[in-house]
Amino acid sequence: MEKIKEIFQKIIQFLNGAKVELKKVTWPDKKQTLASTAVVIIIVFIVAIYLGIVDYVLAKLVKWILG
């Protein structure tokens, strides 16, 4: 029983520490969040196109080699 109380105290101590640390965080505002999201979406789109082209070229190359 004492072991369970000790575990719960450690959990509560951890959660209190996490709460204190989260209060120190500087959260981005809506404008920064939207701008960052837009950049990520654009980069993902560009990488997807690049990988699609590379996949297409390699598939054609393998078909040409294997005949």
C-alpha positions as CSV (number, residue, x, y, z in Angstrom):
1,M,0.0,0.0,0.0
2,E,2.9,2.4,0.8
3,K,4.4,1.6,-2.6
4,I,1.2,2.7,-4.4
5,K,1.1,6.0,-2.4
6,E,4.7,6.7,-3.4
7,I,4.0,6.0,-7.1
8,F,1.0,8.4,-7.0
9,Q,3.1,11.1,-5.3
10,K,5.7,10.8,-8.0
11,I,3.0,11.0,-10.7
12,I,1.5,14.1,-9.1
13,Q,5.0,15.7,-8.7
14,F,5.7,15.0,-12.4
15,L,2.4,16.5,-13.5
16,N,3.0,19.6,-11.3
17,G,6.4,20.0,-12.8
18,A,5.0,19.7,-16.3
19,K,2.4,22.3,-15.6
20,V,5.1,24.7,-14.4
21,E,7.2,24.1,-17.5
22,L,4.2,24.6,-19.8
23,K,3.5,28.0,-18.3
24,K,7.1,29.0,-19.4
25,V,6.4,28.2,-23.0
26,T,5.9,31.0,-25.5
27,W,3.1,29.8,-27.7
28,P,2.9,31.1,-31.3
29,D,0.0,33.3,-32.2
30,K,-2.6,32.5,-34.9
31,K,-0.7,34.3,-37.7
32,Q,2.6,32.4,-37.0
33,T,0.8,29.1,-36.8
34,L,-0.9,29.6,-40.1
35,A,2.3,30.8,-41.8
36,S,4.2,27.7,-40.4
37,T,1.4,25.4,-41.5
38,A,1.4,26.9,-45.0
39,V,5.2,26.4,-45.3
40,V,4.9,22.8,-44.2
41,I,2.1,22.1,-46.7
42,I,4.1,23.7,-49.6
43,I,7.3,21.8,-48.7
44,V,5.3,18.5,-48.5
45,F,3.8,19.2,-51.9
46,I,7.2,20.0,-53.5
47,V,8.8,16.8,-52.0
48,A,5.8,14.7,-53.1
49,I,6.2,16.0,-56.7
50,Y,10.0,15.4,-56.6
51,L,9.6,11.8,-55.3
52,G,6.9,11.1,-57.8
53,I,9.2,12.2,-60.7
54,V,12.1,10.2,-59.3
55,D,9.8,7.1,-58.9
56,Y,8.6,7.5,-62.4
57,V,12.1,7.8,-63.9
58,L,13.4,4.9,-61.9
59,A,10.5,2.7,-62.9
60,K,11.1,3.5,-66.5
61,L,14.8,2.8,-66.1
62,V,14.2,-0.6,-64.5
63,K,11.7,-1.5,-67.2
64,W,14.2,-0.5,-69.9
65,I,17.1,-2.5,-68.2
66,L,15.0,-5.6,-67.6
67,G,13.3,-5.3,-71.0
